Amino acid sequence: MNILVVNAGSSSLKYQLIDSVTGIASAKGLCERIGANGSCIEHKNLVKGTKTSLESPMKDHADAMKLVVNYLTDKEFGVIESMDEIGAIGHRVVHGGSYFSKSILLNDDVLAKLELCKDFAPLHTIAHLMGIKGCLDTMPSKPQVLVFDTSFHQTMEPEAYMYALPYKYYSEYGIRRYGFHGTSHRYVSGEMAKILGKPVEDTKIITCHIGNGSSITAVKGGKVMDTSMGFTPLAGVEMGTRCGDIDPAIVTLIMEKENMTPAEVNDLMNKKSGFLGITGLSSDMRDLLAAAEEGGEKGERASLALNILKHNVKKYIGSYAAIMNGVDAVVFTAGIGENCGALREMICSDMEFMGIELDKEANAGRSSDPFRISTADSKVAVYVIPTNEELVIAQDTAAIVEAK
């Protein structure tokens, strides 16, 4: 079945057309500046290896979806004859709140509950709703499935997801740890379990999704025991522009000292902190590595940012090994995790006490396939596994649609 996988942002819409059986994507693209001047689409035919782009007015996500369908069915740039070849639409949704613990077929009740999730992730949820409604306007007869970043983490026990706040904030407002990047953690932990070659229920895996946004997850027996992100994607390790875990009293102090509003300090922590905040230079790992190598004051700040992330990730790996009573494998994935051997080496160094021994030569390599970066003698297997969230969304969508 051909599944159209959609990831809608407030002014953007990413898409892929994936065969759910083979797992192969035949086309992908991006609509940008939706609702603004200069809106455009970039479309890639992955079968022919061609790419085209067009500046075209898109007043909303419905206009964007019409343009997507036009390109998918275009005689020159398309990969299908008509919309009839699209079996269903799968949506990436960031936050399912406490309402959704698994992927689900869209209906009026599901749509109403998703509206309630705006309190948890307003920018993301509003964007997802626009994407869903755009698909309903363009392809009203196609089944749609929602796949949530939060759902994989719903197996956590209360001691892992509860905050030690007055209980009413949980019962009345749903304030708890939700976790994110769940589709990625689910995919790479599943692939790692296959590589280990033993029953999933016997596996203990730590997955490190490190990109502009980063999260670390403990997966025991195929179920999440704990994860570093919390009520929002702000918690956990240092990220590109997010601060990660801080003492909450810092927030009120900064508000008082800088005369900031809640919205302003929220913007500070989400968009002006992390790599960018420490260095004053960039949120891009490549820029940090270059600056650290060059030296000087900028290099010192870049090295500090790198060392903070290294320290954060090592701390999570150690704590998760403790709560799982051991670990079989550590997995690195996402943009930085897959491509930055220098950071992986920093994290895995001096970890021999818990059975991690890095193969530096293997770690220097790159591959679109999973590859081992620990030595043959390492008691803990360390792997780089490229993530494929779109494939998970496509497979979930096909399974739900075929079962109805």
C-alpha positions in Angstrom: 0.0 0.0 0.0 1.3 3.5 -0.9 1.2 5.7 2.2 1.5 9.4 2.0 3.4 10.4 5.2 2.8 14.0 6.3 4.7 16.1 8.8 3.0 19.5 9.1 4.6 22.6 10.6 3.0 26.0 11.2 4.2 27.3 7.8 5.6 24.1 6.2 4.6 20.6 5.2 7.1 17.7 4.6 5.9 14.6 2.8 7.0 11.2 1.6 5.2 8.6 -0.5 6.2 5.1 0.9 5.4 1.6 -0.1 4.5 0.1 3.3 5.4 -3.4 2.2 8.9 -2.7 0.8 9.6 0.3 3.0 10.8 2.2 -0.1 10.0 5.9 -0.6 9.3 6.8 -4.2 9.0 10.6 -3.6 9.5 13.2 -1.0 9.2 16.9 -0.7 8.7 20.1 1.3 6.3 23.0 1.1 7.6 26.1 2.7 6.3 29.6 3.7 2.7 28.4 3.6 0.4 31.5 4.1 3.2 33.9 3.3 4.8 35.6 0.4 7.3 33.5 -1.6 5.7 30.1 -0.7 7.3 27.3 -2.7 7.5 23.5 -3.0 10.5 21.3 -3.5 9.7 17.8 -4.9 12.0 14.9 -5.4 11.3 11.8 -7.6 13.4 9.2 -5.8 12.8 6.6 -8.5 14.3 8.8 -11.3 16.6 10.7 -9.0 15.2 14.1 -10.2 14.4 17.2 -8.2 12.2 20.2 -9.1 11.0 23.3 -7.3 8.3 25.9 -7.9 7.3 29.1 -6.2 3.5 29.0 -6.0 0.9 30.7 -3.8 -0.3 28.6 -0.9 -2.7 30.4 1.4 -3.1 27.4 3.7 -2.2 23.7 4.1 -5.1 22.6 1.8 -3.5 24.5 -1.0 -0.2 22.9 -0.1 -1.7 19.4 -0.2 -3.3 20.1 -3.6 0.2 21.0 -4.9 1.7 17.9 -3.4 -0.9 15.7 -5.1 -0.3 17.5 -8.4 3.4 16.8 -8.2 2.9 13.1 -7.1 0.7 12.5 -10.1 2.5 14.8 -12.6 3.5 13.0 -15.9 7.0 14.4 -15.8 7.8 14.6 -12.1 5.3 12.2 -10.5 5.5 8.6 -9.3 1.8 7.6 -9.5 -0.9 7.8 -12.1 -3.6 9.2 -9.8 -4.7 9.7 -6.2 -6.3 6.3 -6.4 -2.9 4.8 -5.8 -2.6 6.5 -2.4 -4.0 4.0 0.1 -4.0 6.2 3.2 -2.3 9.2 4.9 -0.2 8.9 8.0 0.5 12.0 10.1 3.4 12.6 12.5 1.9 14.2 15.6 4.2 15.5 18.3 2.0 15.4 21.4 -0.9 13.0 22.1 -1.2 14.1 25.8 -2.8 11.5 28.0 -5.5 10.7 25.3 -3.4 8.6 22.9 -1.1 5.7 23.9 -0.9 4.3 20.3 -1.4 5.2 16.7 -5.0 5.7 15.8 -7.4 6.1 12.9 -8.8 9.6 12.5 -12.4 10.2 13.3 -14.4 13.1 14.7 -13.8 12.0 18.3 -10.0 11.7 17.7 -10.0 15.1 16.1 -11.8 16.6 19.1 -9.3 15.1 21.5 -6.4 16.3 19.5 -7.8 19.8 19.8 -7.4 19.4 23.6 -3.7 18.6 23.1 -3.1 22.3 22.1 -2.5 23.0 25.8 0.5 20.6 25.8 2.2 21.7 22.6 0.3 24.6 21.1 2.6 25.4 18.1 3.0 21.8 17.0 -0.6 20.8 17.6 -2.1 23.7 15.8 0.2 23.0 12.8 -0.7 19.3 12.8 -4.4 20.2 12.9 -3.9 22.5 9.9 -2.1 19.6 8.0 -4.9 17.1 8.9 -7.6 19.5 7.8 -5.7 20.3 4.6 -5.7 16.5 3.8 -9.4 16.2 4.6 -10.2 19.1 2.2 -8.0 17.6 -0.6 -8.6 13.9 -0.1 -11.7 13.5 2.1 -12.3 9.8 1.2 -8.8 8.7 2.2 -8.3 7.1 5.7 -5.9 9.1 7.9 -3.9 7.8 10.8 -2.2 9.8 13.6 1.2 8.5 14.9 2.3 10.2 18.0 5.8 11.0 19.2 4.7 10.5 22.8 2.9 7.2 22.4 6.0 4.9 22.6 6.8 6.4 26.0 3.4 5.6 27.5 4.7 2.3 29.0 6.7 4.2 31.7 5.7 3.5 35.3 4.3 6.4 37.4 7.6 6.8 39.3 9.2 7.6 36.0 6.6 10.0 34.6 5.3 11.8 37.7 6.7 15.0 39.0 6.8 15.6 42.7 4.4 18.5 42.5 1.0 18.7 44.2 -1.0 15.8 42.7 -3.8 18.1 41.5 -1.6 19.5 38.8 -1.4 16.0 37.3 -5.0 15.1 37.8 -6.4 18.5 36.6 -3.9 19.6 34.0 -2.1 16.4 32.9 1.3 17.7 34.0 3.7 14.7 33.8 6.6 13.4 31.8 5.5 12.5 28.3 8.7 12.1 26.3 9.3 12.8 22.6 11.1 11.4 19.5 9.1 8.2 20.4 8.8 7.0 16.8 12.6 7.3 16.3 13.4 5.5 19.6 10.9 2.8 18.7 12.4 2.2 15.3 16.1 2.1 16.4 15.5 0.0 19.5 13.5 -2.5 17.4 16.4 -2.7 14.9 18.9 -3.1 17.7 16.8 -5.9 19.2 17.0 -7.7 15.8 20.8 -7.3 15.7 21.2 -8.7 19.2 19.4 -11.8 18.1 17.5 -12.6 21.3 13.9 -12.2 22.4 12.8 -8.6 22.6 11.6 -9.2 26.2 15.2 -10.0 27.2 16.8 -6.9 25.8 18.1 -3.8 27.6 18.8 -0.9 25.2 19.7 2.8 25.6 18.8 4.9 22.5 20.5 8.3 22.0 18.6 10.4 19.5 21.0 13.4 19.1 20.2 16.2 16.7 19.1 19.8 17.0 16.6 18.3 19.5 18.0 15.4 21.6 16.6 12.7 23.9 17.9 9.6 25.6 15.6 6.6 26.3 15.9 3.4 28.3 14.1 0.5 26.6 13.8 -2.7 28.5 12.0 -5.7 27.0 10.8 -3.4 24.1 9.1 -1.0 26.6 10.2 2.4 27.7 11.3 2.6 31.3 12.4 6.3 31.2 13.2 9.1 28.8 15.1 12.4 29.1 12.5 14.8 27.7 9.6 15.7 29.9 6.3 17.6 29.9 7.7 19.4 26.8 10.8 18.8 24.5 12.7 21.3 26.6 13.9 18.9 29.2 16.9 16.5 29.2 20.3 17.1 27.6 21.7 20.3 26.1 20.4 20.9 22.5 21.0 23.2 19.6 19.0 26.1 21.1 17.3 24.5 24.1 18.9 24.5 27.6 17.8 21.0 28.7 17.5 20.3 32.5 18.0 23.3 34.7 17.0 24.2 38.3 13.5 25.6 38.0 14.3 28.4 40.4 16.5 29.8 37.7 13.4 30.7 35.7 11.9 33.0 38.3 15.3 34.6 39.1 15.9 35.5 35.4 12.3 36.8 35.2 12.9 39.1 38.2 16.4 40.2 37.2 15.7 40.8 33.5 12.0 41.9 33.9 10.9 39.1 31.5 7.4 37.8 30.9 6.7 34.0 31.0 6.6 34.0 27.2 10.0 35.8 26.9 11.8 33.4 29.3 10.2 30.5 27.6 11.6 31.8 24.3 15.0 32.2 26.0 15.1 28.6 27.1 13.8 27.1 23.8 15.4 29.3 21.2 18.4 31.2 22.6 20.1 28.6 24.9 21.9 25.3 24.3 24.8 25.4 21.9 23.8 28.8 20.7 23.5 30.3 24.2 26.8 28.9 25.4 28.9 29.8 22.3 27.1 32.9 21.1 28.2 31.5 17.7 25.9 28.8 16.4 23.4 26.0 17.1 25.1 23.8 14.5 27.4 21.0 15.7 29.6 21.4 12.6 30.3 25.0 13.5 31.1 24.0 17.1 33.6 21.4 16.0 35.3 23.8 13.6 35.5 26.5 16.3 36.8 24.1 18.9 39.6 23.0 16.5 40.5 26.6 15.7 40.9 27.5 19.4 40.8 31.0 20.9 37.9 32.3 23.0 35.3 31.0 20.5 37.0 27.7 20.6 36.9 27.5 24.4 33.2 28.2 24.4 32.6 25.7 21.7 34.6 23.1 23.6 32.5 23.9 26.7 29.2 23.4 24.8 30.5 20.0 23.5 31.7 18.9 27.0 28.3 19.9 28.5 26.5 17.6 26.0 29.0 14.8 26.5 28.6 15.1 30.3 24.8 15.1 30.0 24.6 12.0 27.7 27.1 10.0 29.8 25.1 10.8 32.9 21.9 9.5 31.3 23.5 6.4 30.0 24.8 5.6 33.4 21.6 6.2 35.2 19.6 4.2 32.7 21.9 1.3 33.0 21.2 1.5 36.7 17.4 1.5 36.4 17.5 -1.4 33.9 20.0 -3.4 36.0 22.4 -3.5 33.1 22.5 -2.7 29.4 23.0 -4.8 26.2 23.4 -2.0 23.7 23.7 1.7 23.2 22.4 3.2 20.0 23.3 6.5 18.4 20.8 8.0 15.9 19.5 11.3 14.3 21.5 14.0 12.6 24.3 14.4 15.1 24.2 10.9 16.6 24.5 9.3 13.1 27.2 11.7 11.7 29.4 13.0 14.4 32.0 10.4 15.3 33.9 12.9 17.4 31.0 13.3 19.8 30.3 9.6 20.0 34.0 9.1 20.9 33.7 11.7 23.6 30.6 10.0 25.1 31.9 6.5 25.0 35.4 7.2 26.3 36.1 6.2 29.9 33.1 3.9 30.0 35.0 0.6 30.3 33.7 0.2 33.8 30.3 -0.6 32.4 31.5 -2.7 29.5 31.8 -0.1 26.7 34.9 -0.2 24.6 34.9 1.9 21.4 36.5 0.8 18.1 37.9 4.2 17.0 38.4 3.1 13.4 34.9 1.8 13.1 33.5 4.9 14.8 35.2 7.1 12.1 33.1 5.4 9.4 29.7 6.3 8.0 26.9 4.2 6.5 23.3 4.4 5.6 23.0 0.9 7.2 23.4 0.1 10.9 27.0 -0.4 11.9 28.9 -1.4 15.1 31.3 1.0 16.6 32.3 -1.0 19.7 35.1 -3.6 19.8 34.5 -7.3 19.4 35.4 -7.6 23.1 33.0 -4.9 24.3 30.4 -6.4 26.7 28.0 -3.6 25.6 27.4 -3.4 21.9 27.4 0.2 20.6 25.8 0.9 17.2 24.9 3.7 14.9 21.5 3.1 13.4 20.0 5.6 11.0 16.5 6.4 12.1 13.5 6.1 9.8 10.4 7.6 11.5 8.6 7.9 8.2 8.7 4.1 7.7 7.2 3.5 11.2 4.4 6.0 10.4 3.8 4.3 7.0 3.7 0.8 8.6 1.5 1.8 11.4 -0.9 3.5 9.0 -1.1 0.5 6.7 -1.7 -1.9 9.6 -4.5 0.2 11.1 -6.2 0.8 7.8 -6.0 -2.9 6.7 -7.3 -4.0 10.1 -10.4 -1.8 10.1 
